[in-house]
């Protein structure tokens, strides 16, 4: 039996992780800052319209199974914390990407999001 992406829900001690959806776009865009994106392999969007193209592309790659992008939220209250993604999963060079919004750095949340 194949699991659908919308059925995935991972919880840890502090986190709730679900597939990225259009409902996550606004809060995600608000959390994209120069200090956050300086280490990313992609350039930060210059506008909300640019970001709309990015996240809509994520939904396409999620649906075709080449990328998986998940929203990370606080388990306790549902506050948005960041994203974790598995990219180019069918290639010889897959990538794991994690970002946590600036005001929640240095709490081990990124590590917790990917810990088995």
GISUL-V826274 format. One record per backbone hydrogen bond with DSSP energy under -1.0 kcal/mol. NH is the residue of the N-H (numbers start at 1). CO is the residue of the C=O. Records with the same first field share a line. If there is no record, write none. Layout:
NH: CO ; CO
This chain:
7: 4
8: 5
10: 17
12: 15
16: 73
17: 10
18: 71
20: 69
24: 21
25: 22
28: 24
29: 25
30: 26
31: 27
32: 29
37: 33
38: 34
40: 37
51: 47
52: 48
53: 49
54: 50
55: 51
56: 52
57: 53
58: 54
59: 55
60: 56
61: 57
62: 58
63: 59
64: 60
66: 61
67: 61
68: 86
70: 84
71: 18
72: 82
73: 16
74: 79
75: 14
78: 74
81: 72
82: 72
83: 99
84: 70
85: 97
86: 68
87: 95
89: 66
91: 88
95: 87
97: 85
99: 83
101: 81
104: 101
105: 102
112: 108
113: 109
